[in-house]
Amino acid sequence: VKLKMLENEYTCLQKIIRDPPFNKSELHCSRSWDGLLCWDDTPAGTFASQNCPDYLFDFDPTEKATKYCGEDGQWFHHPRSNTTWTNYTLCAVNTKERLKVMYPDVLS
């Protein structure tokens, strides 16, 4: 898992450097790596979404992770941590049910 994350981070940072600049006349959140996924430049006041990472055991890659770009062109900051935040809650929504299927004797 760690190797896959490092590979994805490296690929993302290369993309951040190589991709052409976003239309600078439009307010936007800058492309970034959040530790799990790579996020493209996103217009202010909109949500970006993509499939959840497929390399984490308890994440469902068919679900969506979201990130909100505020009207001010800044990624949403979680009020508790005061750091930029990506919503991965849907990625793990079915974890308990999947574990029950995998380990029925243990989790029944």
N, C-alpha and C positions, 0 to 999 in steps of 0.2 A: 504494500500500500504506500509506504513512504517513498519508494522509488518512483511509483506512478505519479505521486503528487509532485515530486521534484521535477520529473519530466514535463508534466503539465505546466508547472510554474515557469520553467525555462522556455517552453514553447510560447506561453503567454507573454513573457517579458520580451521575447524576440518580436512578437506581433505588435506589442505596444510601441516598440522602437521603429519597426518597419512600416506600419500602416500609415497612409497619408493623414495629415491633420484633419480633424473634424471641421465643418464649416464654422469658422471662428466668429461669424456675425451672430450665430445662434447660441443662446445660453445652453450649456450642457454639463453633464458630469463626465469627467475624464475616464478613459479606459483604465481598468485596474485588475489586479489579481487579489482576490480576497482570502486566499489561503486554500481554497478548494476549487474555485472556478475563475475563468477569465471573463471579464465584462467589457463590452465595447463602449465607446462613447455613446451617451444616451441623452436625448433632448430633455431639457428641464421640464418638470411636471409630468413625467411619464414613468411607467414601470418597464424594466427590462426583465425578460424571463428566459430560462433555458432548462433543459433537462437536468435533473439531479446527477451528480457524479456517479459513474458506474463502478468506481473502484473502492467504495466504502460498503462494507458488509451490510450494515443496517439501513442503507439508503436504497430507495426504489428509483432506478434510472428512468422509469416511465413517468414519474411525477415531475413537477416543475419547482425550481428555485426562482425567487424573484428578488429584485433589488429596486428600490425607489430612488429616482433622481428628483430632488426637491425643486420647487419653483426658482430657488436661488442658485441652481446649478451645482448643488452639493449633494453627495450621496447621503441618504437618511442616516442619522446617528441614533442609535438606540438610547433611550433616556436613562437606563440603568448603568450602562457601561460608558456612555458618551463616546462610543467609537462607531465607525461605519458598520452597518449591519446588513447582512443578506438573510432573507427569510428562507430557511431550509426546513421549516416545520412540516411541509407536505412531503418532503423526502422520506421522513421516518414515520409517517402516519400509520402505516400498516406493519410496523416492525413486530409488534407483539403477536399479531395474527400469523405472520410468516414464521416466527420462532415456534409457535404452537404446532404448525405443520411439520417443521423440521425436527422438533423434540417433543412429540405428543406425550410420552411417558413422564417427562420431567415437568412439563408446564400444564398438565391437565388439571 
